[in-house]
């Protein structure tokens, strides 16, 4: 990620846009504090999670909700 002061960014904005298009992220700062982040919005994002995509991958034991014998003393 490229960090650049806002005054410098104003003089070389086309270059910063080109760097962003090439895949870099540009953080523009003012007085050392970040104020703007340039990113390429065309950048491929992670796929959204799809409901039910793990179907059949997770199995629960038949006695899942049964109290284990070790804990019987605590249940009294």
PDB file with SEQRES, HELIX, SHEET and CRYST1 records, atoms N, CA, C and O in Angstrom:
SEQRES   1 A   76  UNK UNK UNK UNK UNK UNK UNK UNK UNK UNK UNK UNK UNK          
SEQRES   2 A   76  UNK UNK UNK UNK UNK UNK UNK UNK UNK UNK UNK UNK UNK          
SEQRES   3 A   76  UNK UNK UNK UNK UNK UNK UNK UNK UNK UNK UNK UNK UNK          
SEQRES   4 A   76  UNK UNK UNK UNK UNK UNK UNK UNK UNK UNK UNK UNK UNK          
SEQRES   5 A   76  UNK UNK UNK UNK UNK UNK UNK UNK UNK UNK UNK UNK UNK          
SEQRES   6 A   76  UNK UNK UNK UNK UNK UNK UNK UNK UNK UNK UNK                  
HELIX    1 AA1 UNK A    6  UNK A   11  1                                   6    
HELIX    2 AA2 UNK A   13  UNK A   21  1                                   9    
HELIX    3 AA3 UNK A   69  UNK A   75  5                                   7    
SHEET    1 AA1 3 UNK A   2  UNK A   5  0                                        
SHEET    2 AA1 3 UNK A  26  UNK A  30  1                                        
SHEET    3 AA1 3 UNK A  33  UNK A  38 -1                                        
CRYST1    1.000    1.000    1.000  90.00  90.00  90.00 P 1           1          
ATOM      1  N   UNK A   1       0.849  -1.165   0.000  1.00  0.00           N  
ATOM      2  CA  UNK A   1       0.000   0.000   0.000  1.00  0.00           C  
ATOM      3  C   UNK A   1       0.897   1.230   0.000  1.00  0.00           C  
ATOM      4  O   UNK A   1       1.861   1.316   0.760  1.00  0.00           O  
ATOM      5  N   UNK A   2       0.568   2.159  -0.846  1.00  0.00           N  
ATOM      6  CA  UNK A   2       1.328   3.384  -0.990  1.00  0.00           C  
ATOM      7  C   UNK A   2       0.700   4.473  -0.135  1.00  0.00           C  
ATOM      8  O   UNK A   2      -0.490   4.757  -0.278  1.00  0.00           O  
ATOM      9  N   UNK A   3       1.480   5.092   0.753  1.00  0.00           N  
ATOM     10  CA  UNK A   3       1.004   6.212   1.566  1.00  0.00           C  
ATOM     11  C   UNK A   3       1.560   7.492   0.987  1.00  0.00           C  
ATOM     12  O   UNK A   3       2.754   7.580   0.700  1.00  0.00           O  
ATOM     13  N   UNK A   4       0.702   8.493   0.811  1.00  0.00           N  
ATOM     14  CA  UNK A   4       1.135   9.757   0.233  1.00  0.00           C  
ATOM     15  C   UNK A   4       0.351  10.897   0.865  1.00  0.00           C  
ATOM     16  O   UNK A   4      -0.841  10.760   1.139  1.00  0.00           O  
ATOM     17  N   UNK A   5       1.020  12.020   1.097  1.00  0.00           N  
ATOM     18  CA  UNK A   5       0.384  13.196   1.667  1.00  0.00           C  
ATOM     19  C   UNK A   5      -0.549  13.834   0.642  1.00  0.00           C  
ATOM     20  O   UNK A   5      -0.305  13.747  -0.561  1.00  0.00           O  
ATOM     21  N   UNK A   6      -1.593  14.459   1.106  1.00  0.00           N  
ATOM     22  CA  UNK A   6      -2.608  15.031   0.228  1.00  0.00           C  
ATOM     23  C   UNK A   6      -2.030  16.088  -0.715  1.00  0.00           C  
ATOM     24  O   UNK A   6      -2.479  16.209  -1.854  1.00  0.00           O  
ATOM     25  N   UNK A   7      -1.046  16.848  -0.254  1.00  0.00           N  
ATOM     26  CA  UNK A   7      -0.439  17.880  -1.106  1.00  0.00           C  
ATOM     27  C   UNK A   7       0.331  17.245  -2.258  1.00  0.00           C  
ATOM     28  O   UNK A   7       0.279  17.732  -3.387  1.00  0.00           O  
ATOM     29  N   UNK A   8       1.043  16.160  -1.973  1.00  0.00           N  
ATOM     30  CA  UNK A   8       1.756  15.442  -3.030  1.00  0.00           C  
ATOM     31  C   UNK A   8       0.768  14.755  -3.968  1.00  0.00           C  
ATOM     32  O   UNK A   8       0.988  14.697  -5.177  1.00  0.00           O  
ATOM     33  N   UNK A   9      -0.326  14.232  -3.400  1.00  0.00           N  
ATOM     34  CA  UNK A   9      -1.322  13.529  -4.206  1.00  0.00           C  
ATOM     35  C   UNK A   9      -1.967  14.465  -5.220  1.00  0.00           C  
ATOM     36  O   UNK A   9      -2.295  14.049  -6.332  1.00  0.00           O  
ATOM     37  N   UNK A  10      -2.148  15.722  -4.842  1.00  0.00           N  
ATOM     38  CA  UNK A  10      -2.776  16.687  -5.743  1.00  0.00           C  
ATOM     39  C   UNK A  10      -1.917  16.927  -6.986  1.00  0.00           C  
ATOM     40  O   UNK A  10      -2.450  17.204  -8.061  1.00  0.00           O  
ATOM     41  N   UNK A  11      -0.607  16.825  -6.849  1.00  0.00           N  
ATOM     42  CA  UNK A  11       0.271  17.097  -7.990  1.00  0.00           C  
ATOM     43  C   UNK A  11       0.457  15.887  -8.895  1.00  0.00           C  
ATOM     44  O   UNK A  11       0.818  16.042 -10.062  1.00  0.00           O  
ATOM     45  N   UNK A  12       0.218  14.690  -8.380  1.00  0.00           N  
ATOM     46  CA  UNK A  12       0.460  13.490  -9.198  1.00  0.00           C  
ATOM     47  C   UNK A  12      -0.750  12.553  -9.211  1.00  0.00           C  
ATOM     48  O   UNK A  12      -0.589  11.333  -9.245  1.00  0.00           O  
ATOM     49  N   UNK A  13      -1.950  13.114  -9.184  1.00  0.00           N  
ATOM     50  CA  UNK A  13      -3.170  12.308  -9.115  1.00  0.00           C  
ATOM     51  C   UNK A  13      -3.303  11.310 -10.265  1.00  0.00           C  
ATOM     52  O   UNK A  13      -3.672  10.161 -10.020  1.00  0.00           O  
ATOM     53  N   UNK A  14      -3.014  11.704 -11.519  1.00  0.00           N  
ATOM     54  CA  UNK A  14      -3.111  10.710 -12.606  1.00  0.00           C  
ATOM     55  C   UNK A  14      -2.192   9.497 -12.397  1.00  0.00           C  
ATOM     56  O   UNK A  14      -2.558   8.369 -12.725  1.00  0.00           O  
ATOM     57  N   UNK A  15      -1.012   9.741 -11.854  1.00  0.00           N  
ATOM     58  CA  UNK A  15      -0.091   8.631 -11.572  1.00  0.00           C  
ATOM     59  C   UNK A  15      -0.655   7.713 -10.484  1.00  0.00           C  
ATOM     60  O   UNK A  15      -0.517   6.492 -10.555  1.00  0.00           O  
ATOM     61  N   UNK A  16      -1.289   8.315  -9.484  1.00  0.00           N  
ATOM     62  CA  UNK A  16      -1.891   7.523  -8.404  1.00  0.00           C  
ATOM     63  C   UNK A  16      -3.040   6.671  -8.934  1.00  0.00           C  
ATOM     64  O   UNK A  16      -3.212   5.520  -8.531  1.00  0.00           O  
ATOM     65  N   UNK A  17      -3.820   7.248  -9.839  1.00  0.00           N  
ATOM     66  CA  UNK A  17      -4.902   6.470 -10.447  1.00  0.00           C  
ATOM     67  C   UNK A  17      -4.346   5.290 -11.231  1.00  0.00           C  
ATOM     68  O   UNK A  17      -4.896   4.190 -11.170  1.00  0.00           O  
ATOM     69  N   UNK A  18      -3.274   5.507 -11.958  1.00  0.00           N  
ATOM     70  CA  UNK A  18      -2.660   4.423 -12.727  1.00  0.00           C  
ATOM     71  C   UNK A  18      -2.145   3.321 -11.805  1.00  0.00           C  
ATOM     72  O   UNK A  18      -2.309   2.136 -12.095  1.00  0.00           O  
ATOM     73  N   UNK A  19      -1.525   3.713 -10.698  1.00  0.00           N  
ATOM     74  CA  UNK A  19      -1.035   2.716  -9.737  1.00  0.00           C  
ATOM     75  C   UNK A  19      -2.202   1.915  -9.164  1.00  0.00           C  
ATOM     76  O   UNK A  19      -2.088   0.709  -8.946  1.00  0.00           O  
ATOM     77  N   UNK A  20      -3.324   2.592  -8.921  1.00  0.00           N  
ATOM     78  CA  UNK A  20      -4.514   1.913  -8.398  1.00  0.00           C  
ATOM     79  C   UNK A  20      -5.052   0.918  -9.424  1.00  0.00           C  
ATOM     80  O   UNK A  20      -5.418  -0.204  -9.076  1.00  0.00           O  
ATOM     81  N   UNK A  21      -5.098   1.330 -10.679  1.00  0.00           N  
ATOM     82  CA  UNK A  21      -5.576   0.450 -11.750  1.00  0.00           C  
ATOM     83  C   UNK A  21      -4.681  -0.776 -11.881  1.00  0.00           C  
ATOM     84  O   UNK A  21      -5.152  -1.860 -12.225  1.00  0.00           O  
ATOM     85  N   UNK A  22      -3.398  -0.605 -11.609  1.00  0.00           N  
ATOM     86  CA  UNK A  22      -2.442  -1.720 -11.694  1.00  0.00           C  
ATOM     87  C   UNK A  22      -2.543  -2.674 -10.512  1.00  0.00           C  
ATOM     88  O   UNK A  22      -1.839  -3.683 -10.465  1.00  0.00           O  
ATOM     89  N   UNK A  23      -3.420  -2.358  -9.553  1.00  0.00           N  
ATOM     90  CA  UNK A  23      -3.646  -3.284  -8.439  1.00  0.00           C  
ATOM     91  C   UNK A  23      -3.146  -2.811  -7.092  1.00  0.00           C  
ATOM     92  O   UNK A  23      -3.326  -3.510  -6.095  1.00  0.00           O  
ATOM     93  N   UNK A  24      -2.526  -1.647  -7.031  1.00  0.00           N  
ATOM     94  CA  UNK A  24      -2.044  -1.121  -5.756  1.00  0.00           C  
ATOM     95  C   UNK A  24      -3.154  -0.364  -5.038  1.00  0.00           C  
ATOM     96  O   UNK A  24      -4.075   0.153  -5.670  1.00  0.00           O  
ATOM     97  N   UNK A  25      -3.060  -0.304  -3.730  1.00  0.00           N  
ATOM     98  CA  UNK A  25      -3.951   0.539  -2.951  1.00  0.00           C  
ATOM     99  C   UNK A  25      -3.168   1.779  -2.561  1.00  0.00           C  
ATOM    100  O   UNK A  25      -1.986   1.687  -2.229  1.00  0.00           O  
ATOM    101  N   UNK A  26      -3.813   2.936  -2.597  1.00  0.00           N  
ATOM    102  CA  UNK A  26      -3.161   4.200  -2.283  1.00  0.00           C  
ATOM    103  C   UNK A  26      -3.895   4.830  -1.105  1.00  0.00           C  
ATOM    104  O   UNK A  26      -5.109   5.028  -1.152  1.00  0.00           O  
ATOM    105  N   UNK A  27      -3.152   5.141  -0.056  1.00  0.00           N  
ATOM    106  CA  UNK A  27      -3.715   5.780   1.129  1.00  0.00           C  
ATOM    107  C   UNK A  27      -3.240   7.226   1.143  1.00  0.00           C  
ATOM    108  O   UNK A  27      -2.040   7.493   1.210  1.00  0.00           O  
ATOM    109  N   UNK A  28      -4.180   8.149   1.079  1.00  0.00           N  
ATOM    110  CA  UNK A  28      -3.849   9.572   1.094  1.00  0.00           C  
ATOM    111  C   UNK A  28      -4.018  10.069   2.525  1.00  0.00           C  
ATOM    112  O   UNK A  28      -5.043   9.833   3.163  1.00  0.00           O  
ATOM    113  N   UNK A  29      -2.989  10.763   3.017  1.00  0.00           N  
ATOM    114  CA  UNK A  29      -2.983  11.223   4.401  1.00  0.00           C  
ATOM    115  C   UNK A  29      -2.938  12.744   4.474  1.00  0.00           C  
ATOM    116  O   UNK A  29      -2.549  13.425   3.525  1.00  0.00           O  
ATOM    117  N   UNK A  30      -3.347  13.250   5.628  1.00  0.00           N  
ATOM    118  CA  UNK A  30      -3.252  14.677   5.913  1.00  0.00           C  
ATOM    119  C   UNK A  30      -2.773  14.799   7.343  1.00  0.00           C  
ATOM    120  O   UNK A  30      -3.405  14.290   8.269  1.00  0.00           O  
ATOM    121  N   UNK A  31      -1.647  15.482   7.517  1.00  0.00           N  
ATOM    122  CA  UNK A  31      -1.019  15.602   8.841  1.00  0.00           C  
ATOM    123  C   UNK A  31      -0.752  14.232   9.454  1.00  0.00           C  
ATOM    124  O   UNK A  31      -0.871  14.060  10.667  1.00  0.00           O  
ATOM    125  N   UNK A  32      -0.390  13.254   8.619  1.00  0.00           N  
ATOM    126  CA  UNK A  32      -0.062  11.919   9.089  1.00  0.00           C  
ATOM    127  C   UNK A  32      -1.259  11.023   9.364  1.00  0.00           C  
ATOM    128  O   UNK A  32      -1.085   9.862   9.732  1.00  0.00           O  
ATOM    129  N   UNK A  33      -2.476  11.544   9.191  1.00  0.00           N  
ATOM    130  CA  UNK A  33      -3.681  10.768   9.449  1.00  0.00           C  
ATOM    131  C   UNK A  33      -4.321  10.352   8.126  1.00  0.00           C  
ATOM    132  O   UNK A  33      -4.468  11.189   7.235  1.00  0.00           O  
ATOM    133  N   UNK A  34      -4.703   9.095   7.975  1.00  0.00           N  
ATOM    134  CA  UNK A  34      -5.344   8.654   6.730  1.00  0.00           C  
ATOM    135  C   UNK A  34      -6.708   9.320   6.543  1.00  0.00           C  
ATOM    136  O   UNK A  34      -7.502   9.409   7.480  1.00  0.00           O  
ATOM    137  N   UNK A  35      -6.969   9.792   5.304  1.00  0.00           N  
ATOM    138  CA  UNK A  35      -8.266  10.415   5.032  1.00  0.00           C  
ATOM    139  C   UNK A  35      -8.974   9.787   3.830  1.00  0.00           C  
ATOM    140  O   UNK A  35     -10.203   9.785   3.767  1.00  0.00           O  
ATOM    141  N   UNK A  36      -8.200   9.251   2.870  1.00  0.00           N  
ATOM    142  CA  UNK A  36      -8.796   8.672   1.669  1.00  0.00           C  
ATOM    143  C   UNK A  36      -8.011   7.430   1.276  1.00  0.00           C  
ATOM    144  O   UNK A  36      -6.785   7.398   1.381  1.00  0.00           O  
ATOM    145  N   UNK A  37      -8.736   6.399   0.819  1.00  0.00           N  
ATOM    146  CA  UNK A  37      -8.095   5.190   0.324  1.00  0.00           C  
ATOM    147  C   UNK A  37      -8.589   4.954  -1.096  1.00  0.00           C  
ATOM    148  O   UNK A  37      -9.791   4.830  -1.331  1.00  0.00           O  
ATOM    149  N   UNK A  38      -7.657   4.893  -2.040  1.00  0.00           N  
ATOM    150  CA  UNK A  38      -8.001   4.622  -3.430  1.00  0.00           C  
ATOM    151  C   UNK A  38      -7.843   3.138  -3.694  1.00  0.00           C  
ATOM    152  O   UNK A  38      -6.787   2.564  -3.429  1.00  0.00           O  
ATOM    153  N   UNK A  39      -8.902   2.508  -4.222  1.00  0.00           N  
ATOM    154  CA  UNK A  39      -8.855   1.097  -4.589  1.00  0.00           C  
ATOM    155  C   UNK A  39      -9.539   0.923  -5.936  1.00  0.00           C  
ATOM    156  O   UNK A  39     -10.370   1.742  -6.326  1.00  0.00           O  
ATOM    157  N   UNK A  40      -9.196  -0.119  -6.628  1.00  0.00           N  
ATOM    158  CA  UNK A  40      -9.825  -0.440  -7.901  1.00  0.00           C  
ATOM    159  C   UNK A  40     -11.122  -1.190  -7.604  1.00  0.00           C  
ATOM    160  O   UNK A  40     -11.089  -2.299  -7.070  1.00  0.00           O  
ATOM    161  N   UNK A  41     -12.262  -0.593  -7.946  1.00  0.00           N  
ATOM    162  CA  UNK A  41     -13.549  -1.226  -7.639  1.00  0.00           C  
ATOM    163  C   UNK A  41     -13.822  -2.421  -8.536  1.00  0.00           C  
ATOM    164  O   UNK A  41     -14.719  -3.216  -8.256  1.00  0.00           O  
ATOM    165  N   UNK A  42     -13.063  -2.554  -9.605  1.00  0.00           N  
ATOM    166  CA  UNK A  42     -13.240  -3.701 -10.486  1.00  0.00           C  
ATOM    167  C   UNK A  42     -12.531  -4.931  -9.945  1.00  0.00           C  
ATOM    168  O   UNK A  42     -12.696  -6.031 -10.472  1.00  0.00           O  
ATOM    169  N   UNK A  43     -11.755  -4.751  -8.912  1.00  0.00           N  
ATOM    170  CA  UNK A  43     -11.007  -5.852  -8.323  1.00  0.00           C  
ATOM    171  C   UNK A  43     -11.972  -6.948  -7.891  1.00  0.00           C  
ATOM    172  O   UNK A  43     -12.983  -6.677  -7.241  1.00  0.00           O  
ATOM    173  N   UNK A  44     -11.661  -8.156  -8.247  1.00  0.00           N  
ATOM    174  CA  UNK A  44     -12.543  -9.278  -7.963  1.00  0.00           C  
ATOM    175  C   UNK A  44     -12.635  -9.496  -6.458  1.00  0.00           C  
ATOM    176  O   UNK A  44     -11.620  -9.628  -5.773  1.00  0.00           O  
ATOM    177  N   UNK A  45     -13.835  -9.531  -5.967  1.00  0.00           N  
ATOM    178  CA  UNK A  45     -14.093  -9.735  -4.544  1.00  0.00           C  
ATOM    179  C   UNK A  45     -14.310 -11.218  -4.273  1.00  0.00           C  
ATOM    180  O   UNK A  45     -14.570 -12.010  -5.179  1.00  0.00           O  
ATOM    181  N   UNK A  46     -14.194 -11.563  -3.001  1.00  0.00           N  
ATOM    182  CA  UNK A  46     -14.480 -12.937  -2.607  1.00  0.00           C  
ATOM    183  C   UNK A  46     -15.937 -13.241  -2.885  1.00  0.00           C  
ATOM    184  O   UNK A  46     -16.794 -12.360  -2.821  1.00  0.00           O  
ATOM    185  N   UNK A  47     -16.202 -14.473  -3.187  1.00  0.00           N  
ATOM    186  CA  UNK A  47     -17.583 -14.884  -3.430  1.00  0.00           C  
ATOM    187  C   UNK A  47     -18.395 -14.740  -2.158  1.00  0.00           C  
ATOM    188  O   UNK A  47     -17.894 -14.969  -1.057  1.00  0.00           O  
ATOM    189  N   UNK A  48     -19.657 -14.357  -2.318  1.00  0.00           N  
ATOM    190  CA  UNK A  48     -20.548 -14.280  -1.174  1.00  0.00           C  
ATOM    191  C   UNK A  48     -20.841 -15.687  -0.686  1.00  0.00           C  
ATOM    192  O   UNK A  48     -20.876 -16.640  -1.465  1.00  0.00           O  
ATOM    193  N   UNK A  49     -21.046 -15.795   0.597  1.00  0.00           N  
ATOM    194  CA  UNK A  49     -21.401 -17.086   1.167  1.00  0.00           C  
ATOM    195  C   UNK A  49     -22.781 -17.482   0.681  1.00  0.00           C  
ATOM    196  O   UNK A  49     -23.682 -16.650   0.574  1.00  0.00           O  
ATOM    197  N   UNK A  50     -22.929 -18.741   0.395  1.00  0.00           N  
ATOM    198  CA  UNK A  50     -24.204 -19.228  -0.105  1.00  0.00           C  
ATOM    199  C   UNK A  50     -24.828 -20.140   0.939  1.00  0.00           C  
ATOM    200  O   UNK A  50     -24.196 -21.082   1.417  1.00  0.00           O  
ATOM    201  N   UNK A  51     -26.077 -19.848   1.286  1.00  0.00           N  
ATOM    202  CA  UNK A  51     -26.796 -20.645   2.270  1.00  0.00           C  
ATOM    203  C   UNK A  51     -26.893 -22.094   1.819  1.00  0.00           C  
ATOM    204  O   UNK A  51     -27.295 -22.377   0.691  1.00  0.00           O  
ATOM    205  N   UNK A  52     -26.524 -23.005   2.704  1.00  0.00           N  
ATOM    206  CA  UNK A  52     -26.643 -24.424   2.412  1.00  0.00           C  
ATOM    207  C   UNK A  52     -25.443 -25.022   1.698  1.00  0.00           C  
ATOM    208  O   UNK A  52     -25.481 -26.185   1.297  1.00  0.00           O  
ATOM    209  N   UNK A  53     -24.377 -24.247   1.533  1.00  0.00           N  
ATOM    210  CA  UNK A  53     -23.232 -24.753   0.774  1.00  0.00           C  
ATOM    211  C   UNK A  53     -22.464 -25.855   1.514  1.00  0.00           C  
ATOM    212  O   UNK A  53     -21.695 -26.586   0.891  1.00  0.00           O  
ATOM    213  N   UNK A  54     -22.658 -25.986   2.832  1.00  0.00           N  
ATOM    214  CA  UNK A  54     -21.974 -27.026   3.599  1.00  0.00           C  
ATOM    215  C   UNK A  54     -22.875 -28.228   3.863  1.00  0.00           C  
ATOM    216  O   UNK A  54     -22.545 -29.094   4.673  1.00  0.00           O  
ATOM    217  N   UNK A  55     -24.002 -28.273   3.182  1.00  0.00           N  
ATOM    218  CA  UNK A  55     -24.948 -29.367   3.403  1.00  0.00           C  
ATOM    219  C   UNK A  55     -24.269 -30.710   3.137  1.00  0.00           C  
ATOM    220  O   UNK A  55     -23.637 -30.913   2.100  1.00  0.00           O  
ATOM    221  N   UNK A  56     -24.416 -31.623   4.106  1.00  0.00           N  
ATOM    222  CA  UNK A  56     -23.828 -32.948   3.979  1.00  0.00           C  
ATOM    223  C   UNK A  56     -22.395 -33.038   4.486  1.00  0.00           C  
ATOM    224  O   UNK A  56     -21.843 -34.135   4.570  1.00  0.00           O  
ATOM    225  N   UNK A  57     -21.787 -31.917   4.824  1.00  0.00           N  
ATOM    226  CA  UNK A  57     -20.402 -31.931   5.293  1.00  0.00           C  
ATOM    227  C   UNK A  57     -20.289 -32.037   6.809  1.00  0.00           C  
ATOM    228  O   UNK A  57     -19.240 -32.416   7.330  1.00  0.00           O  
ATOM    229  N   UNK A  58     -21.366 -31.703   7.519  1.00  0.00           N  
ATOM    230  CA  UNK A  58     -21.345 -31.691   8.972  1.00  0.00           C  
ATOM    231  C   UNK A  58     -22.296 -32.757   9.483  1.00  0.00           C  
ATOM    232  O   UNK A  58     -23.451 -32.830   9.064  1.00  0.00           O  
ATOM    233  N   UNK A  59     -21.799 -33.583  10.392  1.00  0.00           N  
ATOM    234  CA  UNK A  59     -22.613 -34.652  10.979  1.00  0.00           C  
ATOM    235  C   UNK A  59     -22.666 -34.458  12.491  1.00  0.00           C  
ATOM    236  O   UNK A  59     -21.666 -34.108  13.119  1.00  0.00           O  
ATOM    237  N   UNK A  60     -23.835 -34.686  13.062  1.00  0.00           N  
ATOM    238  CA  UNK A  60     -23.999 -34.611  14.515  1.00  0.00           C  
ATOM    239  C   UNK A  60     -24.259 -36.009  15.051  1.00  0.00           C  
ATOM    240  O   UNK A  60     -24.970 -36.807  14.439  1.00  0.00           O  
ATOM    241  N   UNK A  61     -23.684 -36.281  16.176  1.00  0.00           N  
ATOM    242  CA  UNK A  61     -23.878 -37.580  16.808  1.00  0.00           C  
ATOM    243  C   UNK A  61     -25.321 -37.714  17.261  1.00  0.00           C  
ATOM    244  O   UNK A  61     -25.968 -36.716  17.580  1.00  0.00           O  
ATOM    245  N   UNK A  62     -25.835 -38.949  17.292  1.00  0.00           N  
ATOM    246  CA  UNK A  62     -27.213 -39.189  17.709  1.00  0.00           C  
ATOM    247  C   UNK A  62     -27.450 -38.737  19.153  1.00  0.00           C  
ATOM    248  O   UNK A  62     -28.549 -38.308  19.506  1.00  0.00           O  
ATOM    249  N   UNK A  63     -26.406 -38.840  19.982  1.00  0.00           N  
ATOM    250  CA  UNK A  63     -26.550 -38.465  21.395  1.00  0.00           C  
ATOM    251  C   UNK A  63     -25.991 -37.060  21.662  1.00  0.00           C  
ATOM    252  O   UNK A  63     -25.501 -36.786  22.758  1.00  0.00           O  
ATOM    253  N   UNK A  64     -26.061 -36.198  20.693  1.00  0.00           N  
ATOM    254  CA  UNK A  64     -25.492 -34.853  20.800  1.00  0.00           C  
ATOM    255  C   UNK A  64     -25.990 -34.103  22.032  1.00  0.00           C  
ATOM    256  O   UNK A  64     -25.192 -33.497  22.747  1.00  0.00           O  
ATOM    257  N   UNK A  65     -27.281 -34.136  22.286  1.00  0.00           N  
ATOM    258  CA  UNK A  65     -27.837 -33.369  23.401  1.00  0.00           C  
ATOM    259  C   UNK A  65     -28.004 -34.181  24.685  1.00  0.00           C  
ATOM    260  O   UNK A  65     -28.622 -33.703  25.636  1.00  0.00           O  
ATOM    261  N   UNK A  66     -27.473 -35.380  24.726  1.00  0.00           N  
ATOM    262  CA  UNK A  66     -27.524 -36.201  25.942  1.00  0.00           C  
ATOM    263  C   UNK A  66     -26.423 -35.755  26.896  1.00  0.00           C  
ATOM    264  O   UNK A  66     -25.327 -35.393  26.468  1.00  0.00           O  
ATOM    265  N   UNK A  67     -26.725 -35.786  28.193  1.00  0.00           N  
ATOM    266  CA  UNK A  67     -25.737 -35.401  29.197  1.00  0.00           C  
ATOM    267  C   UNK A  67     -24.703 -36.512  29.342  1.00  0.00           C  
ATOM    268  O   UNK A  67     -25.073 -37.665  29.565  1.00  0.00           O  
ATOM    269  N   UNK A  68     -23.413 -36.192  29.221  1.00  0.00           N  
ATOM    270  CA  UNK A  68     -22.369 -37.217  29.392  1.00  0.00           C  
ATOM    271  C   UNK A  68     -22.383 -37.763  30.823  1.00  0.00           C  
ATOM    272  O   UNK A  68     -22.744 -37.056  31.763  1.00  0.00           O  
ATOM    273  N   UNK A  69     -21.992 -39.008  30.970  1.00  0.00           N  
ATOM    274  CA  UNK A  69     -21.977 -39.642  32.283  1.00  0.00           C  
ATOM    275  C   UNK A  69     -21.103 -38.876  33.266  1.00  0.00           C  
ATOM    276  O   UNK A  69     -21.416 -38.835  34.455  1.00  0.00           O  
ATOM    277  N   UNK A  70     -20.031 -38.278  32.807  1.00  0.00           N  
ATOM    278  CA  UNK A  70     -19.109 -37.532  33.674  1.00  0.00           C  
ATOM    279  C   UNK A  70     -19.816 -36.375  34.384  1.00  0.00           C  
ATOM    280  O   UNK A  70     -19.380 -35.966  35.460  1.00  0.00           O  
ATOM    281  N   UNK A  71     -20.881 -35.847  33.814  1.00  0.00           N  
ATOM    282  CA  UNK A  71     -21.541 -34.683  34.352  1.00  0.00           C  
ATOM    283  C   UNK A  71     -22.821 -35.009  35.127  1.00  0.00           C  
ATOM    284  O   UNK A  71     -23.511 -34.096  35.580  1.00  0.00           O  
ATOM    285  N   UNK A  72     -23.136 -36.252  35.281  1.00  0.00           N  
ATOM    286  CA  UNK A  72     -24.371 -36.656  35.973  1.00  0.00           C  
ATOM    287  C   UNK A  72     -24.380 -36.111  37.408  1.00  0.00           C  
ATOM    288  O   UNK A  72     -25.430 -35.706  37.907  1.00  0.00           O  
ATOM    289  N   UNK A  73     -23.209 -36.097  38.078  1.00  0.00           N  
ATOM    290  CA  UNK A  73     -23.145 -35.615  39.464  1.00  0.00           C  
ATOM    291  C   UNK A  73     -23.490 -34.126  39.538  1.00  0.00           C  
ATOM    292  O   UNK A  73     -24.044 -33.679  40.543  1.00  0.00           O  
ATOM    293  N   UNK A  74     -23.185 -33.371  38.527  1.00  0.00           N  
ATOM    294  CA  UNK A  74     -23.463 -31.934  38.539  1.00  0.00           C  
ATOM    295  C   UNK A  74     -24.931 -31.625  38.255  1.00  0.00           C  
ATOM    296  O   UNK A  74     -25.386 -30.513  38.522  1.00  0.00           O  
ATOM    297  N   UNK A  75     -25.661 -32.566  37.733  1.00  0.00           N  
ATOM    298  CA  UNK A  75     -27.046 -32.352  37.360  1.00  0.00           C  
ATOM    299  C   UNK A  75     -28.022 -32.559  38.518  1.00  0.00           C  
ATOM    300  O   UNK A  75     -29.209 -32.261  38.379  1.00  0.00           O  
ATOM    301  N   UNK A  76     -27.561 -33.045  39.616  1.00  0.00           N  
ATOM    302  CA  UNK A  76     -28.450 -33.335  40.766  1.00  0.00           C  
ATOM    303  C   UNK A  76     -28.639 -32.146  41.633  1.00  0.00           C  
ATOM    304  O   UNK A  76     -29.352 -32.219  42.634  1.00  0.00           O  
TER     305      UNK A  76                                                      
END                                                                             
